[in-house]
Amino acid sequence: MKCSFCGKEIAPGRARIVVKDDGNFLTFCSSKCERNMLGVKRSPQKVKWTENYHEEKKIKLYGKEKKAKKKEIVEEKKAKKKKLSKKERREIRKRRKEEKKIKKKSGEHGKDVRNDKT
């Protein structure tokens, strides 16, 4: 069971339950949450210590689409790691080491050293 205000998980037997006139019920983990929702009538999306606030913030910063894309990318990477053979993994490591060397050679100026033969 989750708190209706902060979204925190409530242990069994610890919840305060309030039944509204329309038949819906609200569960609260503490009197703090109950007062904020019913007494002061604050919105959980505007109070920084609630889960709703953090979810809204993530959506504002990254958007729903980017969040979904990130999950897809992570899943694809995991799938690729499993499918690669030892030889392919070695080749990838070699390429990464070469790229690091190139970056070190170019230094702070950002020159492209790959084609330079000096």
N, C-alpha and C positions, 0 to 999 in steps of 0.2 A: 504494500500500500504506500502511496506517495502523498506528500503534503500538497494540498491544493495551492498553497502560496509559493513556497520556496522550492518544491520539487524534490526535497530530500526524502530518502527511504525511511519509513516509520516502522519500528519494531512492533510485532503483534502485542496488542493490549496497551499500547502507549498513545494511541491516536485520540484526539478530541474530534468528535463527529458533530457537525451542525447540519440539521435538515432545514432546507429553505421552504418557503410557502408553496413553491411550484413542485416540490417533491424531490428536487435534486439535493444531494448531500455533499458537504465539503469536509475534508479531513485536514487536520492541522497537527503539526509535530510539537508546537509550543504555543504558549499564549502570545508570544511575540508575533508569530505568523497570523494568529487569529485576530489580534488587534490591528495589524497592518491591513488586513483584507477587509474585515467587517467594520472596525471602529474608525480607522483613519481613511479607509477606502482607497488604498494605494494600489497601483497597478504593478504586478510582479515583473513586468517587462522594464520598469523604470527603477527598480530597487537593485543595486549592484550585487548584493550577496545572494540573489536567487538564480536558479538554473535557467529560468526563462530569460533573464537579462543577458546571460552569457550566450544563449542560443541566438537571440536577436542580434547581438553584437557580431557573432560569427557570420550571420547572414548578411549584415550590412558591410562587413569588411570583405568577405570572400564571395558571397552570393551562393545560392543553392547549386548552380551549374558547376562552378569551380570546385565545390566540395565533392560533388559526384564525380567529376573528372579526376580529381586527385585519387579517389578510391579506386577508380578504374586503372589508373596508371600504376598504382602500387600493386594491384592484383596482377596486371600484365607482367610487371617486373618479377614478381614471385614465380609466375608461371614460366617465364623465360629462364630464370635461374635453374629451375628443375630440369628443363629440357636440354640445356647446354652440356656438351661433352667436356672432358678434361682438356682436350686440345683447344677447344673454342675458348674456354675460360683462361687458359694460358695466353692465348693471342690477345684477348681483351686486356689482361694485366700488362702485357708488353706494350700495347698501344697507350695505355694510361700512363705508364712510366715514361714513354717517349714524349707524351704531351706535357708531362710535368717538367722534363728536361728542357723542352722548348720554351716553356714559360719562364724557367729560371734563366735561360740564356737571354731571352728578350729583356729581362729586367723590368724596371719600373716604366720604361718608355713605351712599352707595348708594341715593339717592333715585331714583325713576322720573320722569324729566323729560319723557317723551314726551307725556303728557296735560296737563302744566302749561302754561298760556298766560300766564305772568307774565314 
